[in-house]
Amino acid sequence: MQLSLDTVFIRLLTATFLGLLIGWERESKDKPAGLRTHMLVGLGSAAFFLISIEFTLGPLKDAEGIAPDPTRIFQGIITGIGFLGAGAIIQGSKDVTGLTTGAGIWLAGGIGLACGGGYYAIAVITTLITLMVLTLVGWIERRLPTNDSDE
């Protein structure tokens, strides 16, 4: 038994949409990774997870001596997304920038994995918390006193 096309479409579309929400926030702050990046990371993560599910339910299901495990794909996805996130981090002479954007890319991948597995509640709640951290906590951070002295 394989997943229906409706199920696959909804999972992929949900991952893309939730990635869009995070990307929209990053784009509104003129960050290096915005709408398309976050959408593609969410979509790609969901797609790779769905592919592993299809292999497990399809051609590898009855293969003798093979024990397919769709969760093993997580390792490769998370490592690959970490590489993308590292690309968003820029080190200047004194500053390191892009860490939050890198973390957003990483979260978009996790959200995509949740959607690919059909765990919509986890995906939506994670997206909402991510947006809260990016907006509300960012607002608080901008109002904290800074220490610009060289000690």
C-alpha positions as CSV (number, residue, x, y, z in Angstrom):
1,M,0.0,0.0,0.0
2,Q,1.5,3.3,-1.1
3,L,0.4,6.8,-0.1
4,S,-2.4,8.4,-2.2
5,L,-1.5,11.3,-4.5
6,D,-3.8,13.5,-2.5
7,T,-1.9,12.7,0.7
8,V,1.4,13.3,-1.0
9,F,0.2,16.6,-2.5
10,I,-1.2,17.9,0.8
11,R,2.0,17.0,2.7
12,L,4.2,18.7,0.1
13,L,2.0,21.7,-0.1
14,T,1.8,22.1,3.7
15,A,5.6,21.9,4.0
16,T,6.0,24.5,1.3
17,F,3.4,26.8,2.9
18,L,4.9,26.6,6.4
19,G,8.4,27.3,4.9
20,L,6.9,30.3,3.2
21,L,5.7,31.7,6.5
22,I,9.2,31.5,8.1
23,G,10.8,32.8,4.8
24,W,8.3,35.7,4.8
25,E,9.5,36.8,8.2
26,R,13.2,36.5,7.1
27,E,12.5,38.3,3.8
28,S,10.7,41.2,5.6
29,K,14.0,41.7,7.6
30,D,16.0,41.7,4.4
31,K,17.9,38.5,5.4
32,P,20.0,36.5,3.0
33,A,17.7,33.5,2.9
34,G,14.1,34.4,2.5
35,L,10.9,33.1,0.9
36,R,12.2,30.7,-1.8
37,T,15.0,29.3,0.3
38,H,12.7,28.4,3.2
39,M,10.0,27.1,0.9
40,L,12.4,24.9,-0.9
41,V,14.0,23.5,2.2
42,G,10.6,22.6,3.7
43,L,9.5,21.1,0.3
44,G,12.7,19.2,-0.2
45,S,12.7,17.7,3.3
46,A,9.1,16.6,2.9
47,A,9.8,15.1,-0.5
48,F,12.8,13.1,0.7
49,F,10.9,11.8,3.6
50,L,8.0,10.9,1.4
51,I,10.4,9.1,-1.0
52,S,11.7,7.0,1.9
53,I,8.2,6.2,3.0
54,E,7.3,5.1,-0.6
55,F,10.4,2.9,-0.8
56,T,9.4,1.3,2.5
57,L,5.8,0.7,1.5
58,G,6.6,-0.1,-2.1
59,P,9.5,-2.0,-3.8
60,L,11.5,-2.6,-0.6
61,K,8.6,-3.8,1.5
62,D,8.9,-7.5,0.6
63,A,12.5,-7.6,-0.4
64,E,14.2,-10.5,1.4
65,G,17.0,-9.5,3.8
66,I,16.3,-5.8,3.6
67,A,14.8,-3.9,6.5
68,P,13.9,-0.4,5.2
69,D,13.8,2.4,7.8
70,P,12.4,5.7,6.6
71,T,13.7,7.5,9.6
72,R,17.3,7.0,8.4
73,I,16.8,9.6,5.8
74,F,16.6,12.2,8.6
75,Q,20.4,12.1,9.1
76,G,21.1,13.0,5.5
77,I,18.5,15.7,5.4
78,I,19.6,17.3,8.6
79,T,23.2,17.2,7.6
80,G,22.5,18.7,4.2
81,I,20.3,21.5,5.7
82,G,23.1,22.2,8.2
83,F,25.4,22.8,5.2
84,L,22.8,25.3,3.7
85,G,22.5,27.0,7.1
86,A,26.3,27.4,7.3
87,G,26.2,29.1,4.0
88,A,23.9,31.7,5.4
89,I,26.4,32.5,8.2
90,I,28.9,35.1,7.4
91,Q,31.9,36.0,9.5
92,G,33.2,39.5,9.3
93,S,36.2,41.2,11.0
94,K,34.4,41.3,14.4
95,D,30.9,40.0,13.8
96,V,29.2,36.8,12.9
97,T,25.9,37.3,11.1
98,G,23.2,35.0,9.8
99,L,23.0,32.6,12.7
100,T,19.3,33.2,13.1
101,T,18.7,32.7,9.4
102,G,20.7,29.5,9.5
103,A,18.6,28.3,12.4
104,G,15.5,29.2,10.4
105,I,16.7,27.1,7.5
106,W,17.3,24.2,9.8
107,L,13.8,24.5,11.4
108,A,12.2,24.7,7.9
109,G,13.8,21.4,7.2
110,G,12.4,19.9,10.4
111,I,9.0,21.3,9.6
112,G,9.2,19.7,6.2
113,L,10.1,16.4,7.7
114,A,7.1,16.6,10.0
115,C,4.8,17.4,7.1
116,G,6.3,14.6,5.0
117,G,5.5,12.2,7.8
118,G,2.0,13.6,8.2
119,Y,2.6,15.2,11.6
120,Y,0.8,18.4,10.8
121,A,0.2,19.4,14.4
122,I,3.9,19.3,15.2
123,A,4.7,21.2,11.9
124,V,2.2,24.0,12.6
125,I,3.0,24.4,16.3
126,T,6.8,24.5,15.4
127,T,6.1,27.1,12.7
128,L,4.1,29.2,15.1
129,I,6.7,29.0,17.9
130,T,9.4,29.8,15.3
131,L,7.5,32.9,14.1
132,M,7.0,34.0,17.7
133,V,10.8,33.7,18.4
134,L,11.7,35.5,15.3
135,T,9.2,38.4,15.8
136,L,8.4,38.8,19.5
137,V,11.8,37.8,20.9
138,G,13.5,39.8,18.1
139,W,11.5,42.8,19.2
140,I,12.5,42.3,22.8
141,E,16.2,41.9,21.8
142,R,16.2,45.3,19.9
143,R,15.0,47.0,23.1
144,L,17.7,45.5,25.4
145,P,20.6,47.8,26.3
146,T,23.7,46.8,24.5
147,N,27.3,46.9,25.7
148,D,29.5,48.4,22.9
149,S,32.6,49.0,25.0
150,D,35.8,47.1,24.4
151,E,36.5,45.4,27.7
